[in-house]
Amino acid sequence: MNNIASWSSPANIALIKYWGKKDVQLPANSSLSMTLDESRTVTEIEMETKSARAGSGGGGGYFILLSTEPKQIPDNIIRSGFSIIPL
C-alpha cells in the first residue's frame, strides 16, 4: 500500500530580515517580506510498506530519494518523525 502526501507553498522573499532574538525565540526586531503567489515550491512524498518494497527487490527499510539517488533512513527517525501522521 502506498501513501502519497504533497504540499505547495508560495515563495517568500525577505526584504529586510530581523537580526537577533530575545526570550524564547522571539525576534528582537521587525522584518519585511514579500510573498510571490505565482512562484511556488511543491514537495511530494510517497510512502510504501516494507513488504511492498521487499517485493519489488528493494529489500525493505526506509529510503528517501534525493536527486534520483536512494538514501536509507534509520527506522527510529521515521517512527519519531511520522508518528503524528494518521495512516
N, C-alpha and C positions, 0 to 999 in steps of 0.2 A: 504494500500500500504506500503510495506517495502522497505527501502533503506539500502544497506549494503556498508560500506567502510572499506578497510583494508590497512595496511601499514606494510612493512617489513624493518627492519634496522639492519645492522651488529653491532656486539658488538664492543665497543671501550674501550680500557684499557689505562688509564693514567699512564705512567711510571714515568714521572716527571711532577707534577702538578704545574702550576704557582701559586704564592702567591701574593695577593694584587691586587688592581685595581687603575687606575688613570683616571682622567677626566670623560667621560661618559661611564662607564662600560667597559673600555679597560683594558686588563691585563697589570700589571706593569712589569711582567717577562715572559719569554718564557716557553713553556711546550713541552713535548714529549709524544706522544701516539701511540698506535698500534691498527689497525682495524683488527678484525677477521672475514673475509668474510663468513666463513663456520659456524659461530655461530651467529644466527640471532634471533631477537625478532619480533614476529608477533602480531600485535594488530588489532582486528576487532570489528567494532561497527555495530549494526543493529538498525535502527530506524523504528518505525511503527507509523501510525497515531493514534490519540487519539481514534477515532471511532473504529479502529481495535482492540485496546487494551480493550476498553469498551465492545466490542462484545465478547471478549474471557473471560470476567468475571474479567478483571484486573482493571476496574474502571477508566481508563483514567489517565492523568498526565504523567510525565516523570520519568523513572526509569533507574537505571544503575545496572547491575548485577556484584557484587563483590564477588568473591569466592562463587558463587552459591546463594548468598543472595541478593534479590532485595532491592535497596535503592532509595527512592524517591528524585528527584532533583527539586528544585523550578523552576517554569516556566520562571522567569526573567533571571536566569542563562543560561538556554537553549537558550532563544531568543538572548541574547547578545553573547554567545559563538558560536552559529551556524548560526548567521545572514549572515556570509560571504560565506556560502556554498550554491551554487545554486541547489535547489531541483526541 
